[in-house]
Amino acid sequence: MRRVPESAEAARTLVRAALAAWGQEGLIEDAALVITELVSNAVDHARLESIRVVVTRPSGTLVRFGVVDRSRNIPYLRTDSNGDNTRGRGLLLVDALTDRWGTDRYRWGKQVWGEMTCG
């Protein structure tokens, strides 16, 4: 998908559809917030005009939401207040809403992902 802010809505639709198909409606709202933050980070920091949203179920008890982009810059969890700036706190939300999150590095870029335990 295109690397534009409006892509967050398409990503939320994909996440909602996958979770509904897997019978995991209880995760939808938190997962929608997580994917919105991951897309937002990619929109702000990726290099090329496209990103890829990935929704998988790596096991019977986990779902994973990720955004793949061509930047090799690794995001980090901000622990400072960043003054009055409201930007830069998205990974705090991802950290709070997921059971774990991380970054997979590739030779050409990365995937930032979050995992949630199925209900």
C-alpha positions as CSV (number, residue, x, y, z in Angstrom):
1,M,0.0,0.0,0.0
2,R,1.0,3.6,-0.4
3,R,3.0,5.2,2.4
4,V,0.5,7.9,3.2
5,P,-1.4,8.7,6.5
6,E,-4.7,7.5,4.9
7,S,-3.2,4.0,4.6
8,A,-3.9,3.5,8.3
9,E,-7.6,3.1,7.6
10,A,-6.9,0.3,5.0
11,A,-4.6,-1.4,7.5
12,R,-7.3,-1.2,10.2
13,T,-9.8,-2.8,7.8
14,L,-7.4,-5.6,7.0
15,V,-6.8,-6.3,10.7
16,R,-10.5,-6.2,11.6
17,A,-11.3,-8.6,8.8
18,A,-8.6,-11.1,9.8
19,L,-9.5,-11.0,13.4
20,A,-13.2,-11.5,12.7
21,A,-12.4,-14.4,10.4
22,W,-10.4,-16.0,13.2
23,G,-13.1,-15.4,15.7
24,Q,-11.0,-12.9,17.7
25,E,-13.4,-10.0,17.8
26,G,-12.2,-9.1,21.4
27,L,-8.8,-8.1,20.0
28,I,-10.1,-5.8,17.3
29,E,-10.1,-2.4,19.0
30,D,-6.6,-2.8,20.6
31,A,-5.2,-4.3,17.4
32,A,-6.6,-1.4,15.3
33,L,-4.7,1.0,17.5
34,V,-1.5,-1.0,17.3
35,I,-1.6,-1.2,13.5
36,T,-2.4,2.5,13.3
37,E,0.7,3.3,15.3
38,L,2.9,1.0,13.2
39,V,1.6,2.4,9.9
40,S,2.1,6.0,11.3
41,N,5.7,5.2,12.2
42,A,6.3,3.8,8.7
43,V,4.7,6.8,7.1
44,D,7.0,9.1,9.1
45,H,10.2,7.2,8.7
46,A,10.3,4.8,5.8
47,R,12.2,5.6,2.6
48,L,10.1,4.4,-0.3
49,E,6.6,5.2,-1.4
50,S,5.1,1.9,-0.3
51,I,4.8,-0.2,2.8
52,R,3.3,-3.7,3.4
53,V,0.9,-4.6,6.2
54,V,1.2,-8.2,7.5
55,V,-1.4,-9.9,9.6
56,T,-0.6,-13.5,10.6
57,R,-1.4,-16.1,13.1
58,P,2.0,-17.7,13.9
59,S,0.4,-20.2,16.4
60,G,-3.1,-21.1,17.7
61,T,-2.6,-18.7,20.5
62,L,-1.0,-15.7,18.9
63,V,-1.8,-13.1,16.2
64,R,0.9,-10.8,14.8
65,F,0.5,-7.4,13.1
66,G,3.4,-5.9,11.3
67,V,4.4,-3.2,8.9
68,V,7.3,-3.8,6.4
69,D,9.2,-1.0,4.9
70,R,12.5,-0.4,3.2
71,S,14.2,1.6,5.9
72,R,16.8,-0.1,8.1
73,N,16.4,2.4,10.9
74,I,15.2,0.6,14.0
75,P,12.5,2.2,16.1
76,Y,13.0,2.6,19.8
77,L,10.7,3.0,22.8
78,R,10.8,6.6,24.0
79,T,11.0,6.8,27.8
80,D,11.5,10.6,28.0
81,S,8.6,13.0,28.0
82,N,9.7,14.6,24.8
83,G,8.5,17.9,26.2
84,D,5.1,19.0,25.0
85,N,5.5,17.2,21.7
86,T,2.6,14.8,21.2
87,R,4.6,12.8,18.5
88,G,7.0,10.0,19.3
89,R,5.0,8.1,21.8
90,G,3.3,5.5,19.5
91,L,5.6,2.7,20.5
92,L,4.6,3.2,24.2
93,L,1.0,2.5,23.0
94,V,2.2,-0.6,21.1
95,D,4.1,-1.8,24.1
96,A,1.1,-1.3,26.4
97,L,-1.4,-3.1,24.1
98,T,0.7,-6.0,22.8
99,D,2.1,-9.0,24.7
100,R,5.4,-8.3,22.9
101,W,6.7,-6.4,20.0
102,G,9.9,-6.1,18.0
103,T,11.7,-5.5,14.8
104,D,12.9,-8.1,12.3
105,R,15.8,-6.7,10.2
106,Y,16.2,-7.6,6.6
107,R,19.1,-6.9,4.3
108,W,16.8,-4.4,2.5
109,G,14.7,-3.0,5.4
110,K,12.7,-4.2,8.4
111,Q,9.3,-5.3,9.8
112,V,8.1,-3.8,13.0
113,W,5.5,-6.0,14.6
114,G,3.3,-6.6,17.7
115,E,1.8,-9.8,19.0
116,M,-1.3,-10.4,21.0
117,T,-2.5,-13.6,22.7
118,C,-5.8,-14.9,21.3
119,G,-8.8,-15.1,23.6
